[in-house]
Amino acid sequence: MIYCVDLDGTLISNDMSVTSFFETILKKPQLIPACYRWHHEGGRARLKYNIGEIYNVDISRLKFNLELIDYLKELAENPDNSIYLVSGSTQSIVSKIASYFSFFKEGFGSSIDVNLTGKNKLALIKKYFGDSDVCYIGNARVDLKVWEGTHSGIVVSNCGSFISSAKKVTRIEKVFKGRFAHLNQEYISNKG
């Protein structure tokens, strides 16, 4: 089975687009005019991309869903399973986080032209994995579009009505609560 895991709000508590934007602007307020120009010229995808090229993610400061990480480690023990990080965050951020955990085969993130969320994320999944059985792991309303086109899903949410909405568009294999914590020494040593 192929598992595609969302990043923001699913694997980590942060929305890295928001985090990277505000942390970059706080450190370099002189970039505010450039941010306006990037958004005006290329929309959200270009703004996220340019910020992502400047921003250096510090994994030790992120809060992860440790229960989900444990589950992904178990899935990775089966050689028939392949696990990918697929996120609306920029490719540079996604690559750094995906490479931190050995269970991810690869990471796919937004580019300068494509904001990899919703229907764009589903299109990428279809492009790379065709008609293979894909289980998508997500947490937000925008993920409903992805679940509509995948074999099954895993939900990370504390909201009963959202879980019900997800069950209407795909077969839900499992539900994880949205509980997040910093990686402890066990996770740092083993790295998945």
C-alpha positions in Angstrom: 0.0 0.0 0.0 1.1 3.6 -0.7 0.7 6.0 2.2 0.8 9.8 1.5 1.1 11.8 4.7 0.2 15.5 5.0 2.6 17.7 7.0 0.8 20.7 8.5 -1.7 19.8 11.2 -1.2 16.1 10.5 2.4 15.1 11.2 3.2 18.4 12.9 1.1 20.9 14.7 2.4 23.9 12.8 1.3 25.3 9.5 4.7 25.7 8.1 3.6 28.3 5.5 2.4 30.6 8.3 5.4 29.7 10.6 8.0 30.3 8.0 6.4 33.6 6.8 6.2 35.1 10.3 9.6 33.9 11.5 11.2 35.2 8.4 9.5 38.6 8.5 10.3 39.0 12.2 14.0 38.3 11.5 14.1 40.3 8.2 11.3 43.0 8.2 13.0 44.5 5.1 11.4 41.6 3.1 7.9 42.9 3.6 7.8 44.8 0.2 9.3 41.8 -1.5 6.6 39.5 0.0 3.9 41.8 -1.3 5.5 41.7 -4.8 5.9 37.9 -4.8 2.3 37.4 -3.8 1.1 40.0 -6.4 3.3 38.4 -9.2 2.7 34.7 -8.5 0.1 34.3 -5.8 0.4 32.2 -2.7 2.6 29.5 -4.4 5.3 32.0 -5.3 5.2 33.8 -1.9 5.5 30.4 -0.1 8.3 29.3 -2.4 10.4 32.4 -1.9 9.9 32.4 1.9 10.7 28.7 1.9 14.0 29.3 0.1 15.0 31.8 2.8 13.6 30.0 5.9 15.6 27.3 7.7 13.3 24.9 9.6 14.5 23.9 13.0 13.1 20.4 13.5 13.8 20.4 17.2 11.3 23.3 17.7 8.4 21.5 15.9 5.7 19.5 17.7 5.0 16.1 16.1 2.1 13.7 16.3 4.2 10.9 18.1 1.4 8.4 17.9 1.2 8.8 14.1 5.0 8.5 13.9 4.9 5.2 15.8 2.2 4.0 13.4 4.2 5.0 10.3 7.2 3.2 11.7 5.1 0.0 12.0 3.8 0.4 8.5 7.4 0.8 7.2 8.3 -2.6 8.6 6.2 -4.1 5.9 8.2 -4.0 2.6 5.0 -3.8 0.6 4.3 -0.4 2.1 5.7 2.9 0.8 5.3 6.1 2.7 5.6 9.6 1.2 5.3 13.1 2.8 3.0 15.2 0.5 2.4 18.7 1.7 1.4 22.2 0.7 4.5 23.5 2.5 7.4 24.3 0.2 9.7 21.6 -1.3 12.7 22.7 0.7 10.8 22.4 4.0 9.2 19.1 3.1 12.5 17.6 1.9 14.2 18.5 5.2 11.5 17.0 7.3 11.1 13.9 5.1 14.8 13.2 5.2 14.8 13.4 9.0 12.7 10.2 9.2 13.9 7.0 7.5 10.4 5.7 6.8 9.7 8.4 4.2 10.7 7.3 0.7 10.4 10.9 -0.6 8.8 14.2 0.1 6.7 16.3 -2.3 6.0 20.0 -1.6 4.7 23.1 -3.2 6.8 24.7 -6.0 7.1 28.2 -7.3 4.1 27.6 -9.6 1.9 25.0 -7.8 0.4 25.3 -4.3 0.3 21.5 -3.5 -3.1 21.4 -1.6 -6.5 20.0 -2.4 -7.0 19.1 -6.1 -3.4 19.9 -6.9 -2.2 17.4 -4.3 -4.6 14.8 -5.7 -3.3 15.4 -9.2 0.3 14.9 -8.0 -0.7 11.6 -6.2 -2.5 10.4 -9.4 0.5 11.4 -11.6 3.1 9.5 -9.5 1.0 6.6 -8.3 -1.7 6.2 -11.0 -4.4 3.8 -10.0 -2.4 2.2 -7.1 -4.1 1.9 -3.8 -3.2 5.0 -1.9 -4.1 5.8 1.7 -4.0 9.5 2.3 -3.4 10.8 5.9 -4.7 14.3 6.5 -6.4 16.6 8.9 -8.2 19.5 7.2 -11.2 20.4 5.0 -9.0 20.8 2.0 -8.0 17.2 2.4 -11.5 16.1 1.6 -10.7 16.7 -2.1 -7.7 14.4 -1.8 -9.7 11.6 -0.1 -12.4 11.8 -2.8 -9.7 10.4 -5.2 -7.8 7.9 -3.0 -8.5 4.3 -2.0 -8.7 5.1 1.8 -7.7 7.6 4.4 -6.5 8.1 7.9 -7.7 11.2 9.8 -5.9 13.3 12.4 -8.5 15.3 14.1 -10.4 15.9 17.4 -13.5 17.0 15.6 -16.3 14.5 15.2 -18.1 16.4 12.4 -14.9 16.5 10.4 -14.3 12.8 10.9 -17.9 12.2 9.7 -17.3 14.3 6.6 -14.1 12.3 5.8 -16.0 9.0 6.1 -18.5 10.3 3.5 -15.8 10.6 0.8 -13.5 7.6 1.5 -13.0 4.5 3.7 -11.3 5.7 6.9 -8.8 3.1 8.2 -7.9 4.9 11.4 -8.4 8.1 13.4 -5.6 9.8 15.4 -6.3 12.5 17.9 -4.5 15.8 17.2 -2.0 15.4 20.1 1.5 16.9 19.4 4.7 17.0 21.3 8.4 17.8 20.7 10.5 14.8 19.7 12.0 13.2 22.8 15.4 11.5 22.9 13.9 8.2 21.7 12.7 9.8 18.5 15.8 11.8 17.9 18.1 8.7 18.3 16.0 6.4 16.2 14.7 8.9 13.6 12.0 6.5 12.6 
